[in-house]
Amino acid sequence: MIGRSGLARYARTLAFLLGLLVLIFSVVTSVLGNRDRQIADQDHALDLTLQQQAVALDNYFERARTIDAVLADNPVFTDFYRAPGTNQEKIAAGGPLLDRVNDALAYLTQLFPGRVGEACFIDGSGAEIARVVNGVPAAPSDLSQDEDENAFFAPTLALGAGEVYQAKEYESPDTHNAVISNSTAVHAGGHTGIVHYEIALDSFRMTATSSRIAASIVDADSARVIVDTRAGTAGDPALTTVVRSGRDHGVTTVGGLRIAFHRIAATEGNANDWYVAVHAPAFGAGWTRGLSVGSLALLLGALLTLLVSGASWSLHLRAVRRAAAYDSLTGLPNRTLLTERLGAALRGGRDAAVVFIDLRGFKEVNDVVGYHHGDLLLTDVARRLVEAAPPDATVARVGADDFAVLLPGHRPAVAEDLARTLQTALHHTFLIKDITLDVETAAGVAGGPAHGDDPETLLRHAETAMHLAATDATGVQQYDPAHDTNASHRLELLGDLRRAIGADDQIILHYQPKIDLLTGRLAGVEALVRWNHPVKGRMAPDTFIPMAESTSLIRPLTDHVLQIAARQAGQWQQGGTPIPVAVNLSTRCLLDPHFADHVFDLLQRTGLPAELLELEITESMVMADPDRALAVLRALHDGGIRLSVDDFGTGHSSMTYLQRLPVHELKIDRSFVQQMTDVDGDAVLVRTAITLGHNLGLSVVAEGIEDEQTAEALRELGCDIAQGYHFARPMPADDFDRWHAGTAVQPPVRC
C-alpha cells in the first residue's frame, strides 16, 4: 500500500506534470499562433503589393490606349494622306509635311520617358511612312516595306475606329529590347494607316523592397518569366507551377516561396495573357521553428514570450503599416500617406497647399558618381526639406527625384513664398563622401480648394505647375489653369505652329525703337515675335515660345524670325534708312556649333551688312554650357555681328564669364529700371550695372522705361540707350515707318 507521504509525492508529481503539460501546450499554441500571424502578415503585405502592381499595369494599359487613340486623331497623319502625290513621293520630298509626322511620333518620348524606344506610322499596304527610334527619325532608305508580315498588323486593321491592339511581347528589331507594342488604325482621305509604338518590358520592373518581396510578370502560355525584380529567373519552377495550376488568382506556397498572383487575361485588343506574381521566402512549416524542445530554459523563456506577444504583435503591425506608407530610403511619407493626409487637410473646404519639387539633372548624378552617392544625396535633400519646412508640414517623397510638401491651412501665395525658402535650403552645396554636388530645382504650387478639392487633382496641378517652372526657368510657379494643356492639345498646337512657320502671314515681327538718351536719335530696333493663329487669334509669345524651345521647332522658328528681320532690315537699308535690328536667340542656338555659319549664310543670301543685325542672348543661356556658347559667340563676333546681353541682373553668370563674353552691349532688365525712382536699392543696382558695362567697354541699354522721370534719371547716370513704352510700344513694320516719319529722332550713324 502507498502511504500518505507517497500519495503526497504522487500528487505533487502529477501536479508538476500537469503544469508542465499546460506550459508546453501554451508554448506550442503561442508558437503556432505567432507563426499563423506571421504568415497572415506576409500574405497581407503580398496582397497589397500585388494590388499595386496589377493596378499600375492596368493604368499603364489604359493610358497607352488613350495616348494611341489621341495620336490616331492627330491631324498630321490626315494632312499627310491628303497632300498631293504618292506616299513614296512625299517621303522622298521630306520637308515640313514629313517633319510634322516625325515630331508627332517623337513626342511620345516625352509622354512615356524611358519607356518608348520605337514609334512608326505605317500605310495600310504595309509600307512604313515614318519611324522614330530613341527620338531619332529614320532615313527614307531605312524604312521597311513589309510591315504587314508583323503579328500586330492584321488584328489592328480588324479593330473598329478608336480601338487599340496590344501585341504579344517580342524582341524589337530596332532597339533589340524585349517589348510590347500598341497599334491603332488611322482612317483619313480614303486611306488607312497604322500608328504603332513599342514599350520596353524592362520599364515595368518593380524595385526590390526591404521586405524581400519581389514581383514578376509571367507569360500564361509558356510560363516564362518576362519581367522580374530578381536576375536569372526565366525558368523559375515555383512560378511555372502557379501558372500551370490554371487558377486566375490566389496565394500559395511553392518551393519555399510564398506567392500571391493575379491573371490579366488576353482580350480582343490585347494579345498578352499574363500573370502578375509577387513573392517572398515562405516561413518554415514546423511548429518547433525557433524552439528547442526539451530545453527548460527555452520553456521558461516562452513564458516571457506569452507576456510580450501582444506588444510584439502591435509593433509588427506598426512595422507593416510603416512599410506601406513610408519611403524605405529617406524615411519620409510616400505618395499614399501624403494623399491620405492631404485629403484630411482639405476636408470641409479648408485651405491646404502642396509644393511639388523636382531635382533637375538628378539622373546625371547617378550616371556620373553612381547610385550610392545618388541615394545619399536624396537622403540629405529629405533632411534639408524637413528642417526648412514648417512644423505642421508633411514632407513626402513621391517619385525617384520628386518631393512634395503638404502645408495645411496655407493659401497658394503663402505657399509660393515657402517654396522659395525650401529651394534656398536645397541650393547650398551638398558634400557627399568628399564629393561636392549642387542641385537645381523646379517647384510648382497648387492650393485647395481654389486649384482642386481632392488630393489627386491638387497633386496633379502642383506637378503641372512644376513642369511650367522648369520650362520657363522661373524656379517657382503657381498653378494656372490657362497653362494646363493636355497632351492632345499640345500636339495640335505644335502642328499649328509648324504650319505657321511655313506660312507668310502668321508669324510676324513687331519692332520697338531703341533711343540714344544723349542725342535723342534712333539707335536701332528690337524685333519681337508674334503669332496670329488663324483660329485662336493673337497668341502670346509665352504661350508658344517655351513649347517651341522644348521641341525641335525652336530651330526653324528662329531661322524664320531671322529671315523676316533680315528682310526688313534690308528694305530699310535700300530705302536709305539703315536701322540695326536686334533678334532674341534661344539657348539651343548657342549650343549649335553650326549656328554662326547659318547666320552668315543668311546675310550673304540677303545682302545685309553684318552691322545691321544684332543678336541678343541672356546670362542663363551662356551658363547652360559656357564653353560651347563662347565658341559660337566668338564666331559671330569675329564675323561682325553685334551681340547684346539681355535681361542683365536676372541670371547667374559670374564676373569671370562676363569679362570673357565677346559682346558689345548690356541690357538692364526692366524689373530694376521700372522701380529705380521709387526703390533706392534698384537705383543702386542700375547705377552699378551702368558703371560695370562702361568699365568693360560696353554700351548700356535700359529696358522698360515708362515715364520721362525714369528717362531723365538714366541720362544723369550716363546710360547710353533707352527702350520702353515711354518712347514707343512694339509695332508692325508699316506702323513703325509712320511713327518714324512723324518723330524727331533721326537714323543712327554707325562708324
Buried (B, 14 or more C-beta within 10 A) or exposed (E): EEEEEEEEEEEEEEEEEEEEEEBBEBBBEBBEEBBEBBBEBBBBBBBBBBBBBBEBBEEBBEEBBEBBBBBBBBBBBBBBBEBEEEBBEBBEEEEBBBBBBBBBBBBBBEBBEEBBBBBBBBBBEBBBBBBBBEBEBBEBEEBBEEBBEBEBBEBBBEBEEEBBBBBBBBEBEBBEBBBBBBBBBBBBEEBBBBBBBBBBBEBBBBEEBEBEBBBBBBBBEEBBBBBBBEEEBEEBEBBBBBBEEEEEEEBBBBEEBBBBBBBBEBEEBBBBBBBBBBBBEBBEEEBEEEBEEEEEEBBEEBEEBEEEBEEEBEEBEEEBEEBBBBBEEBEBBBBBBBBBBBBBBBEEEEBBBBBBBBBEBBEEBBEEBEEEBBBBBBBBBBBBBBEBBEEEBBBBBBEEBBBBBBBBEBBBEBBBEBBBEBBEBBEEEBEBEEBEBEBBBBBBBBBBBBBBEBBEBBBBBBBBBBBBBBBBBEBBBBBEEEBBBEBBEBBBBBBBBBBBBBEEEBBBBBBBBBBBBEEEBBBBBBBBBBBBBEEEEEBEEEBBBBBBBBBBBBBBBBBBBBEBBBBBBBEBBEEEBBBBBBBBBBBBBBBBEEBBEBBBEBBEEBEBBBEBBBBBBBBBBBBBBBEBBBEBBBBBBEEEBBBBBBBBBBBEBEEEBBEBBEBBBBBBBBBBBBBBBEEEEBBEBBBEBBEBBBEBEBBBBBBBBBEEEBBEBBEEBBBBBBBBEBBBEBBEBEBBBEBBEEBEBEBBEEE
